[in-house]
Amino acid sequence: MDRIAVVADIHGNRFALDAVIDDLEARQVDEVIVAGDLVGRGPQGSEVVHRVADLGWRCVRGNHEDYLLNFCRDNVPLSWWEDEEWAASRWMARELDEEAVAFIESLPFSLHSKLAPSMQIFHGSPNSHSEGIGAWTPEQRLEQFLQAIDGTILVCAHTHRPLEYDSPRGMIVNVGSVGLPFNGDWHAQYAILEGQADQWEVTFRRVAYPRQRFLDHYRTSGFLEEGGITAALLYEEVKFARPFLVPFLKWADATERLPRDAHLEEFLDLYDPDQSLAEFFAGLDDNKRRPSMP
């Protein structure tokens, strides 16, 4: 029986990564694969990359690798070098050292497990590292994803929420997030697949880590102060293990506000992180369609 661990969405959180490494040592796994987003959305990108590289874990590229590489390559619109909305991305790109940049530039879009060739790992989906597979994905779409892979087991991440889907065609496993879960549970999360041939069982692991030390690092590193509105929203995401950044941007667009620190308290007063995003976004759409009072 082989034991394959897949971790993902570490997002510059070295504290959570170290806790997972300790947990993996106790689990005695045979292979560890990283399903993308080592960096971005957190202030310890270089530390995370160096630790993963030192361990020899194979990785695929996530969307946040590309986001920061575009800043490192000066391949972004001129306004992104000035707007507050992109201050956190500028900070995180500057934090990456040359070795870290070279490592993430080398990452492939997908790879297969060495122990289980039928297992193919992506960050998002077989189509894009920015396309998430979650509980909301229609079954027909899930079957299309399985049909698109070279194998029978699709392992992914990106949504920051664990998922297991089984069908006669195969299995889809979303391993959740190590550094920034969005399912309301702040513990570092990953998955272990155990089995052989096409018979596999999935165990979702949840590991405590010193979250307050990570939040303190937001301040001591300068990320929270220099990262503008985005860093402030990411701080809230760590605290609540729920999405804040995308809902804020959607709200700012719907209410015709610029994404600035000045509007943060107003947003936090109305936003319920435990409300489903579908309900929140539907409410924004209703408000946009409602005629204004004279």
Secondary structure, DSSP 8 states (H G I E B T S, - for coil): -EEEEEE---TT-HHHHHHHHHHHHHHT-SEEEE-S--SSSSS-HHHHHHHHHHHT-EE---HHHHHHHHHHTT-S-GGGGT-GGGHHHHHHHHH--HHHHHHHHT--SEEE-SS-TTEEEESS-SS-TT----TTS-HHHHHHHHHHSSSSEEEE-SSSSEEEEEETTEEEEEE--SS---SS--SEEEEEEEEETTEEEEEEEEE---HHHHHHHHHHTSHHHHSHHHHHHHHHHHHHTS--HHHHHHHHHHTT--S-GGGHHHHHHH--TTS-HHHHHHHHHHHHHS----
